[in-house]
Amino acid sequence: MGAMQKIDIGCGNNKAEGFYGVDQFPFDGVDKVFDLSKGDWPLSDSQFDYVRASHVIEHVKDTQVFLKEIHRIAKDGSEVLIETPHYSWVDSWNDPTHVWHFSSGWARCLEKGQYLSYVTGEFKILESRIEFNSSFRSIIPRLLSKLFGQESYEKHYAFIFPARNIHTRLQVVKK
């Protein structure tokens, strides 16, 4: 059995150690440069065991193509980690290259039988959690999220007590 093949999509200058790094800009350490918003990435089908996309999905113009390509290049059962700013956090809005703003339930439409799974391929949600700032003030939203659930927190309190990021772990399901 060979070594685990891992890819860091949109790695920028911060490619994770031991990962193959791709980005649309030729930063130091990037192994392959191409447009992440367009289909037909120059990568083989079912090549990767683990996919990491940290703070990149909010930048791509076509998230359906982006997710479909992730599904294509990942092996059946592979884990996919996608991190993005929470829509209530100022960083989601103060970068003019962000074209999307996400809530904690963003990936539900990728699960079996859901509408987007027919376009992107099927994913199983392993985890989707809101992450908060480490300040003392974040105790309140952490508590609200735990007591009432993430959806209730987002509906009633997110713009009063902002979250920082969304950490989503998916599993690729191929038939």
GROMACS elastic network, one bead per residue, 0.5 to 0.9 nm:
[ bonds ]
;  ai    aj funct       b0    kb
    1     4     6  0.88181   500
    2     5     6  0.84680   500
    4    48     6  0.75991   500
    4    49     6  0.59862   500
    4    50     6  0.76730   500
    5    18     6  0.87565   500
    5    19     6  0.74876   500
    5    20     6  0.79148   500
    5    47     6  0.71245   500
    5    49     6  0.53059   500
    5    50     6  0.66275   500
    5    51     6  0.88349   500
    6    18     6  0.72712   500
    6    20     6  0.61698   500
    6    21     6  0.88117   500
    6    47     6  0.88771   500
    6    48     6  0.56432   500
    6    49     6  0.59367   500
    6    51     6  0.59293   500
    6    52     6  0.77450   500
    7    11     6  0.89825   500
    7    16     6  0.86923   500
    7    18     6  0.86719   500
    7    19     6  0.50608   500
    7    21     6  0.58870   500
    7    22     6  0.75326   500
    7    48     6  0.67395   500
    7    49     6  0.83690   500
    7    50     6  0.64705   500
    7    51     6  0.50908   500
    7    52     6  0.61313   500
    7    53     6  0.84454   500
    8    11     6  0.54294   500
    8    15     6  0.63949   500
    8    16     6  0.66713   500
    8    19     6  0.58613   500
    8    20     6  0.59850   500
    8    22     6  0.63387   500
    8    23     6  0.85730   500
    8    50     6  0.87402   500
    8    51     6  0.62419   500
    8    53     6  0.59562   500
    8    54     6  0.79578   500
    9    12     6  0.85682   500
    9    15     6  0.87007   500
    9    20     6  0.83807   500
    9    21     6  0.61596   500
    9    22     6  0.51146   500
    9    23     6  0.62270   500
    9    36     6  0.83325   500
    9    51     6  0.73263   500
    9    52     6  0.60227   500
    9    54     6  0.75119   500
    9    56     6  0.75309   500
   10    15     6  0.84602   500
   10    21     6  0.73428   500
   10    22     6  0.56869   500
   10    24     6  0.70974   500
   10    25     6  0.86196   500
   10    30     6  0.88901   500
   10    36     6  0.78758   500
   10    52     6  0.86909   500
   10    53     6  0.63106   500
   10    54     6  0.72336   500
   10    55     6  0.77607   500
   10    56     6  0.56435   500
   10    57     6  0.86209   500
   11    14     6  0.55577   500
   11    16     6  0.75045   500
   11    21     6  0.57770   500
   11    22     6  0.61728   500
   11    23     6  0.59786   500
   11    27     6  0.86443   500
   11    29     6  0.87181   500
   11    30     6  0.71614   500
   11    52     6  0.86413   500
   11    53     6  0.74911   500
   11    54     6  0.74621   500
   11    55     6  0.88305   500
   11    56     6  0.82478   500
   12    15     6  0.65278   500
   12    21     6  0.81402   500
   12    22     6  0.79101   500
   12    23     6  0.61742   500
   12    24     6  0.84932   500
   12    25     6  0.72861   500
   12    26     6  0.80350   500
   12    27     6  0.57445   500
   12    28     6  0.78144   500
   12    29     6  0.80947   500
   12    30     6  0.69706   500
   13    27     6  0.56645   500
   13    28     6  0.60151   500
   13    29     6  0.67898   500
   13    30     6  0.76132   500
   14    17     6  0.88922   500
   14    28     6  0.89098   500
   14    29     6  0.81722   500
   15    18     6  0.85344   500
   15    19     6  0.69081   500
   15    20     6  0.79131   500
   15    21     6  0.59136   500
   15    22     6  0.86267   500
   15    29     6  0.67800   500
   15    30     6  0.72871   500
   16    19     6  0.56478   500
   16    20     6  0.83615   500
   16    21     6  0.79141   500
   16    52     6  0.87739   500
   17    20     6  0.86790   500
   19    52     6  0.88829   500
   20    30     6  0.78066   500
   20    31     6  0.63344   500
   20    32     6  0.83281   500
   21    29     6  0.71189   500
   21    31     6  0.51369   500
   21    32     6  0.66570   500
   21    33     6  0.88016   500
   22    25     6  0.85577   500
   22    26     6  0.88282   500
   22    30     6  0.55433   500
   22    31     6  0.58006   500
   22    33     6  0.57839   500
   22    34     6  0.74619   500
   22    36     6  0.87152   500
   23    26     6  0.69922   500
   23    27     6  0.78400   500
   23    30     6  0.65245   500
   23    31     6  0.82289   500
   23    32     6  0.67117   500
   23    33     6  0.51910   500
   23    34     6  0.63163   500
   23    35     6  0.74411   500
   23    36     6  0.71568   500
   24    27     6  0.88664   500
   24    32     6  0.82939   500
   24    33     6  0.50599   500
   24    36     6  0.63183   500
   25    30     6  0.81327   500
   25    33     6  0.60871   500
   25    34     6  0.75611   500
   25    35     6  0.84880   500
   26    29     6  0.82115   500
   26    30     6  0.61627   500
   26    31     6  0.84665   500
   26    32     6  0.79568   500
   26    33     6  0.60424   500
   27    30     6  0.56435   500
   27    33     6  0.89038   500
   28    31     6  0.87125   500
   30    33     6  0.70189   500
   32    42     6  0.84919   500
   33    36     6  0.89164   500
   34    37     6  0.89673   500
   34    38     6  0.85909   500
   34    41     6  0.73169   500
   34    42     6  0.78928   500
   35    38     6  0.57789   500
   35    39     6  0.84454   500
   35    41     6  0.79762   500
   35    60     6  0.87864   500
   36    39     6  0.76236   500
   36    41     6  0.74929   500
   36    60     6  0.65304   500
   36    61     6  0.85387   500
   36    62     6  0.86201   500
   36    65     6  0.84104   500
   36    66     6  0.63705   500
   36    69     6  0.88377   500
   37    59     6  0.87275   500
   37    60     6  0.51319   500
   37    61     6  0.54635   500
   37    62     6  0.52562   500
   37    63     6  0.71527   500
   37    64     6  0.87837   500
   37    65     6  0.64435   500
   37    66     6  0.58425   500
   38    41     6  0.73678   500
   38    60     6  0.89150   500
   38    61     6  0.84902   500
   38    62     6  0.73804   500
   38    65     6  0.64228   500
   38    66     6  0.73117   500
   38    69     6  0.89041   500
   39    65     6  0.57688   500
   39    66     6  0.73390   500
   39    68     6  0.81688   500
   39    69     6  0.65880   500
   40    43     6  0.80079   500
   40    69     6  0.72277   500
   41    44     6  0.83043   500
   41    69     6  0.68714   500
   41    73     6  0.86582   500
   43    47     6  0.76837   500
   43    73     6  0.66237   500
   44    47     6  0.56543   500
   44    48     6  0.87912   500
   44    72     6  0.81708   500
   44    73     6  0.59507   500
   44    74     6  0.89888   500
   45    48     6  0.84385   500
   45    69     6  0.89548   500
   45    71     6  0.87830   500
   45    72     6  0.53949   500
   45    74     6  0.69665   500
   45    75     6  0.78302   500
   46    49     6  0.81782   500
   46    71     6  0.81384   500
   46    72     6  0.61016   500
   46    76     6  0.72143   500
   47    72     6  0.85618   500
   47    73     6  0.53701   500
   47    74     6  0.56621   500
   47    75     6  0.60447   500
   48    51     6  0.68477   500
   48    73     6  0.61675   500
   48    75     6  0.56877   500
   48    78     6  0.72845   500
   49    74     6  0.61402   500
   49    75     6  0.57254   500
   49    76     6  0.82722   500
   49    77     6  0.78602   500
   49    79     6  0.68456   500
   49    80     6  0.87434   500
   50    74     6  0.71726   500
   50    75     6  0.83254   500
   50    78     6  0.55092   500
   50    79     6  0.51121   500
   50    80     6  0.59446   500
   50    81     6  0.80457   500
   51    70     6  0.75942   500
   51    73     6  0.89877   500
   51    74     6  0.71752   500
   51    78     6  0.75645   500
   51    79     6  0.63569   500
   51    81     6  0.61708   500
   51    82     6  0.83475   500
   52    79     6  0.85486   500
   52    80     6  0.59041   500
   52    82     6  0.62323   500
   52    83     6  0.84233   500
   53    56     6  0.60110   500
   53    57     6  0.71902   500
   53    80     6  0.77666   500
   53    81     6  0.61097   500
   53    83     6  0.65046   500
   53    84     6  0.86627   500
   54    57     6  0.77786   500
   54    81     6  0.74434   500
   54    82     6  0.56008   500
   54    84     6  0.65034   500
   54   167     6  0.89451   500
   55    58     6  0.67465   500
   55    59     6  0.79136   500
   55    82     6  0.75354   500
   55    83     6  0.54898   500
   55    85     6  0.70626   500
   56    59     6  0.53675   500
   56    60     6  0.68521   500
   56    82     6  0.82734   500
   56    83     6  0.78456   500
   56    84     6  0.70659   500
   56    98     6  0.88784   500
   57    60     6  0.55026   500
   57    61     6  0.86568   500
   57    62     6  0.89757   500
   57    63     6  0.67513   500
   57    66     6  0.77179   500
   57    67     6  0.88553   500
   57    82     6  0.76397   500
   57    83     6  0.80158   500
   57    84     6  0.68484   500
   57    98     6  0.87290   500
   57    99     6  0.89471   500
   57   100     6  0.77885   500
   58    61     6  0.82652   500
   58    63     6  0.82926   500
   58    84     6  0.65952   500
   58    85     6  0.79374   500
   58    92     6  0.82303   500
   58    97     6  0.82342   500
   58    98     6  0.52436   500
   58    99     6  0.58069   500
   58   101     6  0.64543   500
   58   102     6  0.78962   500
   59    63     6  0.89717   500
   59    97     6  0.58772   500
   59    99     6  0.56573   500
   59   100     6  0.70074   500
   60    63     6  0.61780   500
   60    66     6  0.73317   500
   60    97     6  0.87770   500
   60    98     6  0.79411   500
   60    99     6  0.70700   500
   60   100     6  0.81548   500
   61    65     6  0.89184   500
   61    66     6  0.86848   500
   61    99     6  0.66967   500
   61   100     6  0.83727   500
   62    65     6  0.55375   500
   62    66     6  0.63187   500
   62    67     6  0.88249   500
   63    67     6  0.60016   500
   63    68     6  0.83464   500
   63   100     6  0.88177   500
   64    67     6  0.52750   500
   64    68     6  0.59945   500
   64    69     6  0.85278   500
   64   116     6  0.78291   500
   64   119     6  0.71045   500
   64   120     6  0.60393   500
   65    68     6  0.50053   500
   65    69     6  0.60553   500
   65    70     6  0.85572   500
   65   119     6  0.84941   500
   65   120     6  0.71162   500
   66    69     6  0.53168   500
   66    70     6  0.63304   500
   66    71     6  0.87655   500
   66   120     6  0.83606   500
   67    71     6  0.61541   500
   67    72     6  0.85642   500
   67   120     6  0.56773   500
   67   121     6  0.80594   500
   68    71     6  0.50744   500
   68    72     6  0.61687   500
   68    73     6  0.88218   500
   68   117     6  0.89681   500
   68   119     6  0.69546   500
   68   121     6  0.61625   500
   69    73     6  0.61901   500
   69    74     6  0.84922   500
   69   120     6  0.76908   500
   70    73     6  0.54131   500
   70    74     6  0.60821   500
   70    80     6  0.82860   500
   70   120     6  0.85388   500
   70   172     6  0.88355   500
   71    74     6  0.53992   500
   71    75     6  0.79161   500
   71    76     6  0.86092   500
   71   120     6  0.68397   500
   71   121     6  0.61209   500
   71   122     6  0.77774   500
   71   123     6  0.79888   500
   71   172     6  0.62968   500
   71   173     6  0.82201   500
   71   174     6  0.83546   500
   72    75     6  0.78261   500
   72   120     6  0.86563   500
   72   121     6  0.80185   500
   74    77     6  0.82116   500
   74    78     6  0.60371   500
   74    79     6  0.82965   500
   74    80     6  0.83925   500
   74   172     6  0.69956   500
   75    78     6  0.53382   500
   75    79     6  0.88375   500
   75   172     6  0.71198   500
   75   173     6  0.85410   500
   75   174     6  0.80540   500
   76    79     6  0.89930   500
   76   171     6  0.80891   500
   76   172     6  0.55015   500
   76   173     6  0.54818   500
   76   174     6  0.52737   500
   76   175     6  0.82453   500
   77   171     6  0.56333   500
   77   172     6  0.50394   500
   77   173     6  0.58983   500
   77   174     6  0.77348   500
   78   170     6  0.82548   500
   78   171     6  0.55595   500
   78   172     6  0.53563   500
   78   173     6  0.81182   500
   79   126     6  0.86973   500
   79   169     6  0.67957   500
   79   170     6  0.56911   500
   79   172     6  0.64909   500
   80   168     6  0.80629   500
   80   169     6  0.56203   500
   80   171     6  0.60412   500
   80   172     6  0.73243   500
   81   167     6  0.73409   500
   81   168     6  0.58025   500
   81   170     6  0.64323   500
   81   171     6  0.89102   500
   82   166     6  0.81013   500
   82   167     6  0.62493   500
   82   168     6  0.52124   500
   82   169     6  0.64392   500
   82   170     6  0.80230   500
   83   165     6  0.68481   500
   83   166     6  0.56019   500
   83   168     6  0.61573   500
   83   169     6  0.86472   500
   84    87     6  0.89671   500
   84    92     6  0.82484   500
   84   101     6  0.83366   500
   84   102     6  0.73684   500
   84   164     6  0.88401   500
   84   165     6  0.56222   500
   84   166     6  0.54452   500
   84   167     6  0.69816   500
   84   168     6  0.85928   500
   85    88     6  0.82027   500
   85    89     6  0.66172   500
   85    90     6  0.86853   500
   85    91     6  0.67092   500
   85    92     6  0.53064   500
   85   101     6  0.73792   500
   85   102     6  0.71844   500
   85   103     6  0.88755   500
   85   163     6  0.83669   500
   85   164     6  0.59545   500
   85   166     6  0.60090   500
   85   167     6  0.88743   500
   86    89     6  0.55583   500
   86    90     6  0.87471   500
   86    91     6  0.84242   500
   86    92     6  0.65042   500
   86   101     6  0.68706   500
   86   102     6  0.57227   500
   86   103     6  0.60176   500
   86   104     6  0.75969   500
   86   130     6  0.74541   500
   86   131     6  0.83361   500
   86   162     6  0.81045   500
   86   163     6  0.59901   500
   86   164     6  0.54858   500
   86   166     6  0.55609   500
   87    90     6  0.79424   500
   87    91     6  0.85749   500
   87    92     6  0.57389   500
   87    93     6  0.77066   500
   87   100     6  0.86594   500
   87   102     6  0.52621   500
   87   103     6  0.61028   500
   87   158     6  0.85346   500
   87   159     6  0.89523   500
   87   162     6  0.84691   500
   87   163     6  0.79977   500
   87   164     6  0.83556   500
   87   165     6  0.83210   500
   88    91     6  0.86190   500
   88    92     6  0.72406   500
   88    93     6  0.85252   500
   88   101     6  0.86019   500
   88   102     6  0.88697   500
   88   103     6  0.85569   500
   88   154     6  0.84450   500
   88   158     6  0.58259   500
   88   159     6  0.55954   500
   88   160     6  0.87641   500
   88   161     6  0.82912   500
   88   162     6  0.50680   500
   88   163     6  0.60510   500
   88   164     6  0.74418   500
   89    92     6  0.55864   500
   89    93     6  0.74254   500
   89   158     6  0.86655   500
   89   159     6  0.82397   500
   89   162     6  0.54891   500
   89   163     6  0.57910   500
   89   164     6  0.52841   500
   89   165     6  0.76150   500
   90    93     6  0.53905   500
   90    94     6  0.60849   500
   90    95     6  0.89620   500
   90   162     6  0.83339   500
   90   164     6  0.83620   500
   91    94     6  0.52428   500
   91    95     6  0.65518   500
   91   164     6  0.81362   500
   92    95     6  0.67460   500
   92    98     6  0.69486   500
   92   100     6  0.83073   500
   92   101     6  0.63600   500
   92   102     6  0.86305   500
   92   164     6  0.87534   500
   92   165     6  0.89308   500
   93    96     6  0.72891   500
   93    98     6  0.71159   500
   93   101     6  0.79275   500
   94    97     6  0.88568   500
   94    98     6  0.82562   500
   95    98     6  0.57124   500
   96    99     6  0.77545   500
   98   101     6  0.75847   500
  102   105     6  0.80345   500
  102   106     6  0.61125   500
  102   166     6  0.78734   500
  103   106     6  0.55819   500
  103   130     6  0.85474   500
  103   151     6  0.85706   500
  103   154     6  0.75809   500
  103   166     6  0.73989   500
  104   107     6  0.78369   500
  104   128     6  0.61249   500
  104   129     6  0.63694   500
  104   130     6  0.63343   500
  104   150     6  0.70972   500
  104   151     6  0.74266   500
  104   154     6  0.82202   500
  104   166     6  0.61110   500
  104   167     6  0.82517   500
  104   168     6  0.80973   500
  105   108     6  0.57789   500
  105   109     6  0.85281   500
  105   128     6  0.73102   500
  105   129     6  0.89998   500
  105   150     6  0.87173   500
  105   151     6  0.77015   500
  106   109     6  0.70980   500
  106   110     6  0.86695   500
  106   128     6  0.88336   500
  107   110     6  0.55239   500
  107   111     6  0.74648   500
  107   123     6  0.84303   500
  107   124     6  0.88868   500
  107   125     6  0.72097   500
  107   128     6  0.81526   500
  107   168     6  0.79555   500
  107   170     6  0.84454   500
  108   111     6  0.57010   500
  108   114     6  0.75461   500
  108   116     6  0.89794   500
  108   123     6  0.89348   500
  108   124     6  0.86269   500
  108   125     6  0.74151   500
  109   112     6  0.83852   500
  109   113     6  0.85058   500
  109   114     6  0.50644   500
  109   115     6  0.60649   500
  109   116     6  0.53613   500
  109   117     6  0.66383   500
  110   113     6  0.82147   500
  110   114     6  0.60213   500
  110   115     6  0.72846   500
  110   116     6  0.52922   500
  110   118     6  0.82211   500
  110   119     6  0.88665   500
  110   120     6  0.73077   500
  110   121     6  0.73610   500
  110   122     6  0.57638   500
  110   123     6  0.55399   500
  110   124     6  0.74816   500
  110   125     6  0.83871   500
  111   114     6  0.55686   500
  111   115     6  0.84918   500
  111   116     6  0.79932   500
  111   117     6  0.60049   500
  111   121     6  0.86879   500
  111   122     6  0.55958   500
  111   123     6  0.51848   500
  111   124     6  0.54724   500
  111   125     6  0.71367   500
  112   115     6  0.86401   500
  112   117     6  0.63408   500
  112   118     6  0.85827   500
  112   121     6  0.87407   500
  112   122     6  0.56787   500
  112   123     6  0.70558   500
  112   124     6  0.74040   500
  112   173     6  0.87203   500
  113   116     6  0.85050   500
  113   117     6  0.67103   500
  113   118     6  0.76887   500
  113   122     6  0.82831   500
  114   117     6  0.56080   500
  114   118     6  0.74123   500
  114   122     6  0.86282   500
  115   118     6  0.59348   500
  115   119     6  0.76657   500
  116   119     6  0.52757   500
  116   120     6  0.61248   500
  116   121     6  0.77412   500
  116   122     6  0.83034   500
  117   120     6  0.51859   500
  117   123     6  0.72488   500
  118   121     6  0.57931   500
  118   122     6  0.72775   500
  119   122     6  0.86611   500
  120   123     6  0.86417   500
  121   172     6  0.80837   500
  121   173     6  0.74946   500
  121   174     6  0.73990   500
  122   171     6  0.86340   500
  122   172     6  0.64843   500
  122   173     6  0.52938   500
  122   174     6  0.68379   500
  122   175     6  0.89255   500
  123   170     6  0.60421   500
  123   171     6  0.54238   500
  123   173     6  0.54028   500
  123   174     6  0.84819   500
  124   169     6  0.86624   500
  124   170     6  0.54852   500
  124   172     6  0.65498   500
  124   173     6  0.68355   500
  125   128     6  0.71313   500
  125   168     6  0.75959   500
  125   169     6  0.62641   500
  125   171     6  0.64271   500
  126   168     6  0.76349   500
  126   169     6  0.52777   500
  126   170     6  0.52358   500
  126   171     6  0.66407   500
  127   167     6  0.76410   500
  127   168     6  0.55245   500
  127   169     6  0.50138   500
  127   170     6  0.69632   500
  128   166     6  0.68575   500
  128   167     6  0.56500   500
  128   169     6  0.63285   500
  128   170     6  0.84765   500
  129   150     6  0.77849   500
  129   165     6  0.84457   500
  129   166     6  0.57374   500
  129   167     6  0.53473   500
  129   168     6  0.64497   500
  129   169     6  0.89713   500
  130   142     6  0.89038   500
  130   145     6  0.84813   500
  130   150     6  0.72889   500
  130   163     6  0.66257   500
  130   164     6  0.73642   500
  130   165     6  0.59212   500
  130   167     6  0.63663   500
  130   168     6  0.87519   500
  131   142     6  0.84608   500
  131   163     6  0.61700   500
  131   164     6  0.56158   500
  131   165     6  0.50555   500
  131   166     6  0.59468   500
  131   167     6  0.70415   500
  132   135     6  0.84542   500
  132   138     6  0.62368   500
  132   139     6  0.86956   500
  132   141     6  0.77212   500
  132   142     6  0.70125   500
  132   162     6  0.76169   500
  132   165     6  0.67924   500
  132   166     6  0.89651   500
  133   136     6  0.85863   500
  133   137     6  0.83396   500
  133   138     6  0.59754   500
  133   162     6  0.85503   500
  133   163     6  0.68744   500
  133   164     6  0.57679   500
  133   165     6  0.85905   500
  134   137     6  0.82218   500
  134   138     6  0.65176   500
  134   139     6  0.85906   500
  135   138     6  0.55077   500
  135   139     6  0.77466   500
  136   139     6  0.58655   500
  136   140     6  0.85275   500
  137   140     6  0.63681   500
  137   141     6  0.80921   500
  137   161     6  0.82150   500
  138   141     6  0.55534   500
  138   142     6  0.61639   500
  138   143     6  0.85661   500
  138   161     6  0.73004   500
  138   162     6  0.82574   500
  138   163     6  0.81470   500
  139   142     6  0.51729   500
  139   143     6  0.60994   500
  139   144     6  0.86468   500
  140   143     6  0.52006   500
  140   144     6  0.61957   500
  140   145     6  0.86164   500
  140   161     6  0.74132   500
  141   145     6  0.59265   500
  141   146     6  0.84418   500
  141   153     6  0.73978   500
  141   157     6  0.74770   500
  141   158     6  0.78169   500
  141   160     6  0.88178   500
  141   161     6  0.56865   500
  141   162     6  0.74492   500
  141   163     6  0.74832   500
  142   145     6  0.52103   500
  142   146     6  0.62149   500
  142   147     6  0.86021   500
  142   163     6  0.87051   500
  143   146     6  0.51514   500
  143   147     6  0.59867   500
  143   148     6  0.84144   500
  144   147     6  0.51692   500
  144   148     6  0.58251   500
  144   149     6  0.73538   500
  144   150     6  0.82560   500
  144   152     6  0.83865   500
  144   153     6  0.60685   500
  144   157     6  0.80688   500
  145   148     6  0.55402   500
  145   151     6  0.80047   500
  145   152     6  0.73306   500
  145   153     6  0.51620   500
  145   154     6  0.82144   500
  146   149     6  0.54624   500
  146   150     6  0.72655   500
  146   153     6  0.86639   500
  147   150     6  0.89347   500
  147   153     6  0.89328   500
  148   151     6  0.79885   500
  148   152     6  0.58201   500
  148   153     6  0.65928   500
  149   152     6  0.55367   500
  149   153     6  0.62380   500
  149   154     6  0.87311   500
  150   153     6  0.50438   500
  150   154     6  0.61068   500
  150   155     6  0.85782   500
  151   154     6  0.50865   500
  151   155     6  0.60831   500
  151   156     6  0.86252   500
  152   155     6  0.50333   500
  152   156     6  0.60464   500
  152   157     6  0.78090   500
  153   156     6  0.54835   500
  153   157     6  0.51551   500
  153   158     6  0.60752   500
  154   157     6  0.57904   500
  154   159     6  0.79906   500
  154   162     6  0.88485   500
  154   163     6  0.87768   500
  155   158     6  0.67884   500
  155   159     6  0.89675   500
  156   159     6  0.80072   500
  156   160     6  0.83517   500
  157   160     6  0.52135   500
  157   161     6  0.59020   500
  157   162     6  0.76744   500
  158   161     6  0.52335   500
  158   163     6  0.65816   500
  159   162     6  0.53754   500
  159   163     6  0.84971   500
  163   166     6  0.82946   500
